Amino acid sequence: MAISAVLIANRGEIAVRIARVARDLGIRSIAVYSEADAGALHTVVADEAYALPGNSAGETYMNIPALLDIAVRAGADAIHPGYGFLSENSEFARTVSAAGLTWIGPDPDAIDLLGDKIAARRVAEEVGAPLAPGTSDPIGDWQEARAFAEEHGLPIAIKAAYGGGGRGLKVVDTMEEIEGAFNSAGREAMEAFGRAECFVEKFLVHPRHVEAQVLADTHGNVRVLGTRDCSTQRRFQKLIEEAPAPNLTEKQYQGIIEGSRAICQKVGYTGAGTVEFIVSEDGTISFLEVNTRVQVEHPVTEAVTGVDIIAEQFRIAAGEEISIAEDPESHGHAFEFRINAEDILNGFAPCPGTIVAFEPPTGPGIRVDAAVRTGSIVPPYYDSLIAKLVVWGSNRQVALRRAQQALQEFTVSGVRTVLPFHRDMVNNPALTGDELGLYTDWVDHNYRPSAGHQTEQVEAIYTQRRTMAIEVDGKLMNIGLPVEFFQAPAGAASSAAPAGGEAKAGSAGAVTAPFEANLVEWKVEDGAEVAEGDAIATIEAMKMESAVKAPNAGTISIKVDAGERVSPDDVIATIN
C-alpha cells in the first residue's frame, strides 16, 4: 500500500525531519501547529499546515479527535507521530487504524506489551537477554523489597512499572531507607502515570546507558543498526549520544545486539524501536526497556550506518521490506549534541523567548537538525529542544576535534542554551579519555560550569513576550515583543490586580515565579516555617521541572494553588 500524504502529529525538529523525508519519498506532508507555533519552521517546511486551537499539549499535539479531523480534511492516508506526545499511545495507534489510515509505528499490542516494564522484563528473561537480578512481578509491600535486598545485596532500585524519565525510581543504599523509598516511588508513579505498581531489581553502580537501534518489517526481517552510548545525562534526560558505543567487549556488544533482536522477534515488533540496556562498572549488562518509537538520537546512528531511519519507517508502514539485507557495519564515529533552550547557570532552567540569531556550524561531517531559525520563538509549553548537532569523523578522536570546533562556531542568542555545557564536556577527560569515565548520573554529581559563561542578565532572557503577526514586504511574520511594549503609560489607571493578591513583585518577602510555568506542587504547607534556601515549590516549563527556593526565612503564606499557570514575576507566596 503506497502512502501519498502523511499528517505529522508533532512539532519542532522531528516534524521538520519527517516533512523533509516525506518530500524525498514523494509524499505530501501535512503539519499541525498550536497558536504558539504559528509560523514555526515545521509549518514552513511541510507542504501544508493546519491550526490546532490552544497551546497546551492536551489541547493541541495530544488532541486525538482534532488530529484525526485534520487528517481527514487534508486528505492524509497516514499519520507519523514522531517522538514524545502520542508516539507511544496505543489508543492513538488503534484510533488511526480504525479510521482507515496507516499508522507509522509499531503494532499497538506491541506498544502495550513493551510499555509495561514488568511484562517487557519477562520477555527479556524468556529470550535470554542480559538481565540483572530483579522481580518479574510487582511487589506488594516494602517487606518484599527488603527480602530481595537481603538475598541480592544493596543497593537496589525500586521502579514504577509504568514510569519513565526518572519518576517513580528510587535507589536505596540502606535497609532503613527501603520502606520510605517504596512508598515514595508508588506515590510518584500514581501521580504521574495513574498506576502505582513497582518492581525491584539490583542496582548497578555507576552504570552506562547503552542502546541498540532496531528496524523490523512485516516480512520477518529484524535489523539491528549497532549501538549508541547515551550516558551523558542530567536527571535521566540525555544530552550527548555517540555511536558506536565505545569500550564494549565483543561479548558485551553481541549480548546487546542479539538480545535486542531476540526481544523484537519474540513480540513480533514492526517499525523503528530502541532497546535500552545499562552496563555497570563491573561489566554487568542488564536490559532496561524498549522505546516503541523513533528516538531523538536516531541521527547519530544514521551518521555511522548511512541508513535513513525515518525513510525506513515509511517503507515498513507501507508494507515494504527493509532496504538493507543485513545488519549494517558502522563506519567512523559520531556524536550528537542536544541543543536545549536551558540556562545551565540556573539549574538548567528552561529558557523560552525569541531567537535573535541562529548561526549553525558548517564543515565536513557536520549535520544540524533544527526546529528554529533566526527570529523563531521558543514557546514555554513544550520540550526545550531547539536543535541537534551531529558530528561525524573517521574515528572517535577526529569526531571529537570536529565537535570542539563546531560547538565553538555554533551561535544562538536571544535565549540561553546548553551550548556552554557541551563546550565544557568535549574538553572533559571523562568524555575525551581513552576509557569512557561517564555514567548516567555523572553530570548530576560532577559537572560545574566553567568560568566565563555569564554573558547576560537572566531577567532579560525571561522577559515575558507577546506574539503578534505583522506583514513585511507582503510576507506574514510572527514576532515576540516584551509585554511592557503594550502596557499603558506610567500613571495610567488600571483595574488589573497583581497576581498573588495584595503582594507585588519586589515587595519584601514576596516569592515570585522566575518564568512562565505550571506550578506543579508545593513542598511545604501554608503557614509552615521555612529557612532561606529551602525548596518550597516545584514548577514545570518546557517539560522540565525546577525548584523554587525561599528567598528568606519566615512563615510562608501561599497565594497560588498547585496546578495553576504562572507568569514571570507573579507572586506565588509571601514569607514574613
N, C-alpha and C positions, 0 to 999 in steps of 0.2 A: 504494500500500500504506500503510495507516494504521499509525501507531505508537501502541501503547496503554500500554506500560510500558518505561521505559529504566533500565538499570543504569548508574550514573555511576562509571566506573573511575578515580576520582581523589579528592582531598580538598581541604580548605581553601576559599578564597573561590571558586574556579572551580566546585567541586562545589555550593556554595551557589547560585551564579548559575544553573547548569544546572537544579537542582531547582526554583528559582523560575520559570524559563521553562517548564519542563515543566508545572507547575501552571497557568500561564497558558493553555497549549495543551490542557489536559485530559488530560495524560499522567501516569500513575503513575510516581513517581520512587523508585529503589532505591539507597540509599547503601551503601558499604562502609567499614569502618574498621579500623585497626590497634589493638593494645592501647593504645598511647599516645594514640590519637584517640577512645577511648571517651568518649561524651558531648560530642564536638566539635560545633560549630554545624552542620556539614553533615549530621550524623546526626539532628539535631533538625528541620531544615527539610525534609528528604526525607520521603516518606510511609513508607518502611521503611528499616531499616538492618541490615546483616549483618556479623558479625565476620570479620576476616582474622587468624588467629593469628600473632603475631610483631610486630616493629616495623620491621625493615629494609625498604627499598623492594622488594628482591628477594623477601622473604617475603610481602609484602602487595600493594601497589599495582602491582607489576610481575609478580605471580604469575599467569600466564595460566590455568593449569588451575583455580586457586582462583576466579578471577574468573568463568570460564565456568560452573563448578559452581554458584556463587551465582546467576548469571543464569538458569540453567535451573530451579533450585529456587524462585526467586522469581517465575518466570513472565515474565521480561523478553523482549521481542521486538526490542530494540535496545540498543546499547551506545554511550555517548558517552565518549570518552577524555579530554576537556578539553585541557589543555596539559601538557607535561612527561611524565614517566613513559612510558607506552606510546603516546602520541598520534601519534608518527611511526614506529611499529614496524609495518612491512608484514606481518611474520609474524602479529602480533596481529590485524591487519585481516583477513587471509586466514582465520585460525582462526575469527574471529567469523562471517564469511560462510559458512564451511563448516559451522558449527553451525546454520545456518538463521536467524541473527539479522541485523538491519540494522546495518551499520557507519556511524556518523555521522561521516564523514570522507571524504577523497579515496580514489580507487581505489588499491589497494596498489602497482600498477605505477607510478603517478604518484609515490607516495611514494619508491619505489626510484630512479626516474629523477632526480627533483629533489633527493633526498638525496645524490646523487653530485655534488659540486661541479664536477667536470670535465665530466660529462655535461650538467649544468644550464648551464654556460658555453657549451657547444656549441649548445644550444637558443637561448640569448640571441644568439649570433652568427648563427644561421640566420634569426632573425626581425628582426634589425637593432636589437635593444635597445641602449641606451647601454652601452658597454663600454670599459674601459681596456685597453691592450696587455697580453697575457698568453699563456701556453701553453695550448693546447687539450687537450694530453695530458700525463700525468705525466712529469716529468723523471727521467732515470735516474741522474744524479750531479750533484755540485756544480759541475762544469765547465760543464754546460748552463746552470745558473743564472748563472754568471759571463758566459757568452757572451750571455745575454739582457740582463744589466746593461750590457755593453759596447755593445750595439745600442741599448737604450732609455734608458740612463742610470740613475743612482741617485737616490733609494732604491728598493729593490724589496722585495716581500713574498713570502716563501716560505710556502706554506699547505698544510696537510694536506688532502687531497682529501675525507676523511671526518671532518674536525674540526668544532669548534664551541666556543663560549664562550671563545675565545682560545687554546685548547690546540692545539698544532701550528702556531702562527702566529709567524713571526719576521720582523721588519723589519730590513733590512740597509742601513747607510749608507755602508760602505766595502767595497772589493773584498776586503780581508783578512778580513772577517767572514763571507764567503759560505760557506766550507767548514764552519765550525763551526755556523753557523745552519742549514744544510741537514741536517747530521747530528742536531742537536738537535730540529728540527721532526719529523723522522722518528721519533726515539725517543719523543717525547711522544705523537705520533699512534698509534704502535704500542701504547704502554702504556694509552692512554685509549680507543682505538677498535678496536684489533686490526688496523689497516691503516696502513702507513707511507707510501703514495704521496703525493707532494707535487707541486704545480704552482707556477709563479712568475708574478707579474704586477707591473706598475708600481705602486709605492706612491704613493697620492695624499696629499699633505701636508695636515695639518690638515683631515681630511675630516669632513663632517657625515654623519649616518646618517638617511636619508630612505626611507620605505617607503610602499607602496600596499596598501590593503586590497581584496581581491578576493573576490567571490562568483560561483560558476559552477554552473549546474544541468545536469541530464541532457538538457535540451532545446536545448542550444547557446547559452544566454544567458550572457554574461560581463559582470558589472557591476564597475566599479572605484569604490570609495567614497571617493575622494580620497586625500590624503597625510597622513602623520604625520612629525614630526621626533622622533627618538629619540637625539639627540646627547649628552644628559646621561647619561653612563655612568661606571661605575667598573670598571676591568678587564673591559671588554666586557659588563658587566651593566647593563642600562638602569635608570635611577632616575626620570627625568622624561620624559614624552612630551607633545607638543602637536599639535593638529590645527586647521586645516590647517598644513602645514609652511610657516613664514614665509620671506620673502626669496628666493623662487624666481622666475625669469623665466618668462614664458609658454612659451618654448621648452623650458626645463628641466622645467616642470610637464607639458607634453604628452609629452615624451620618457619621463618616468616612468610616466604614466598609460597611454599607448599601448604602451610596451614591456612593461608588466605584463600588459596584456590579451593581447598577441600571444603571450607566453610561455605563458600559461594555455591559450589556444586551441590552440596548437601541440601540447601534450601531452594535450589532452582532459581538462583538470582539472575536478573537480567538488568542491563544498563551499566552505568558507571557507579562504582562504590569504593569505599576505602575501609580496609581492615586495619585496626589500630592495635598496637602492642606497646608494652613498656619493657624496657631492658634495664635490669638493676646493675649496680656497680660490680656485683659478683658474677655477672653474665647470665643470670636467670632471665628468661623471656616469659612473658605472660600476656595472653590475649586480653584486650581491653574492651573493644566494642567494634561495631560496624556502622559506618555512616552511610546511609542509603541515599546518597545524592552525590553530585559533583562537589568537590572540596574547593575552598578558597585557594588552596595552594596547588591546584592541578597544573598551573603553567610551569612550575619548576620541573615537573615530570615531563611535560611536553618538550621542554628545552633540551633534555638529555636523550629523549627517545625519538623525537620527530613525529610523534603521534598527536593528532588534533583530537583531544578527548571530547570536546563539545560536538565536533562533527561526527564522531563515533556514536555519541548519544542519539543523534538524529537518525543515523543509519540503523542502529539497533531498534529504535522505536518504529521505524518503517518496515521492520521485518527482515532486514538485510543481515548478512553475516559481517562480523568484524573484519575490517580491511586488512589486518595483519594475520599471517598464517601461524605465527608462534610468538612467544614472549619476546619483546624487543630487547636488544642489548642497550646498555647505557653508553653514551659517548660523551666524554668530558665530564664536567661538573657544573652545577648551577645552584645559585642561591635566590630565594625570593624574600623580599623585604616588604612587609605590610606598612603602608604609609597611612597612619590613622591621624585624624584631627584630634589630637590629645596633647595636653600640656604636661610634659614629663617633670617639670619643676613643681607641679601641684598635684602629685599623686596620680599622674596620667588622667587627669580630669578631662572630660570631653570638651571640645572647643569648637562649637558651631560659629558660623559667621560667613563673610564674603571673601572669596579667594581674590586677592588683589593682583597677585602674579603667580603663574604656574608655569615653570620652566623645567621640563624633564631633561635628563641627560641623554646624550647620544653616543654612538660609537659601536665598535664590534661587540657582539654578544649582548647587547642591551635591548630589553623589551620593557615597555611601560604599559600596563593595563590601567587606564584611568577612568574615574567617574566624573571628573571635573576638568575645567579649563579656566583660564583667566576670566574673572567675572562671575564664576559659578557661586552659588550659595550652598553652604553646608548646613542643612536644617538640623534642629536639635532632636528630631523624633526617631531617628534610625541609627543604624550602625555607623561608627565613626570612620570606617574605611573609605578613603578617597582615591587611593591608587595602590598598585603593586609594582614594585621594581624587581625585574627578573634579570639576573646577570649570569651569563654562561662563559666558561673558559675551558681550555683544553685539559686542564687539571684543576684541582682544588685551589692551589696557590695562585694560579692565573686568575681564576674566578674571584678570589678574594681581593687581589690587587685591582682588578677591574671594578669590583664593588666599591672599594675605597674611593676610587676616582669618581665613579658615577654618583655616589652619595654626596661628595663634595660639590658636584655640579648641580645637583637637584635643588631647585629653589622653589619654595612655596611661602608666600607672605599673605597676611590678612588674617590667618588663623595659625595657631601653633600646631605643629605636627610632631610625630615621633622621629623625624629625621635626625635630630641630635643623638637620640638613643642609638640608632643604627650606626651613626658615625663612631660612637664610642665602642660599640660591640665589634665592629670589623677591625678594630685595633686592640681588642682584648685577647690575651693569651688563652682564655677559656674557650674562645671560638677559633682562634687562628692557630693554636698549637697542633703539633703532630697527633697528640691524643686529645680527643674532644673532652673538655673539662666541664661541659654544661650538663645540667639535669633540669627536670621540669620546674623546680622552684628555685633554681639558681638566681634568677633575676630578682625574685622577691627578697632574697636574703643577702645578695651580694652587690647588686647594681647601685651605683651612686652616679648621678650626672656629673660630667666633667665641668670644670670651671669655664666660664665664658659663654654659657648657653643663654644667659639672661639678656634678651635683646629688646623687649618692650614690656610695658606695663600690662599685667593681667587684666586690669579693669578695661583697658582699651579693646582687648580681644573679646571680652564678654559683653560688650555694649549691645543692648537689645536693638534689633533692627526690624524694620517693617519693609516688606517686599511690595514693590509696585511695578506695574508694567508700563513701559514707555516705548514710543516708536522713534527710532533713529534711522534716518535715511530709508524709510519705508520698511524697516525690519523691526519686529516686535522683540523687545528685550526685557528681562526681569532684573531689577537691581534692588539691593538692600540698603536702606538708609537708616541711620540712627533714629530712634523714636523721638529724640529731642528735636529733630528737624520739623516734626509735625506738631509739637507742643505749643500751647498758647504763650504769648509773651509774658515775661515776668510781671507779676502783679495782677494778671488777669484772673477773674473769678473762676472757680472750678467747683463742681459739685461732687467730684470723684473723691472718695475716701481712700487713704493709703491702705495698701494690703497689710493685714495683720492688726487691724483695729486702730487703737489710738496711737500706737507706737509708729515712729518713722525711721527709715533707714538713716543711720548715722547718729541716732539718739543713743544716750548711754544705756548699755545693757541690751541693745537690740541685736538679735541674731537674724541675719539676712541670707537669702538664697544667693549663692555665688553665680548662678546661671540658670537659664530656663530648664526646668526638670520636673519629674514627678517625685513627690515626697513619698517614698516607699514605706518607711516606718519610723516611729520614734523609739529610740533606745532607752529612754527614761520616761517616767510617769510625770504628769502635770503636777507641779508643786514639789518635785524632788530637789534635793540639794545636789549641785554638780560642782566639779572642780574645773578650773581653767584647763583646756585641752582635752576634756572628756569628749568622746564620740557620743553625741546626743541624738543624731538622726541619720538616716540613710536616704540619699536622693539618687535618682536614676535619670540619665540622659544618654541618648545615642547608644543604648544597650549596655552602658557602663554604670556601675554603682560607685558612689563616692560618699565619704563620711562628712557630716557637718559637725564641727567641733565647737565646744563652748569657748567664746572669746574671753570670758571671765568667770570667776566663781560666784555662786549665789543660788537663789531659789528660782527655778525655771517656771515660766508661765507660757504654755503652748497656745499659739494663735492660729495655727493651720492644722487641719486634720490630715492624717495619713491617707494617701490616695489622691490628694489634690495636686493640681499642677501649679507650679510657682514660677514667677518670672524673676530676672535679676533684680536684686535689692528688695524684693518682697520681704517683709518682716514675718518670720515664721514662729518666733518666740522672743520673749524677753527674759533676761537673767538679772535679778536685782538682789 
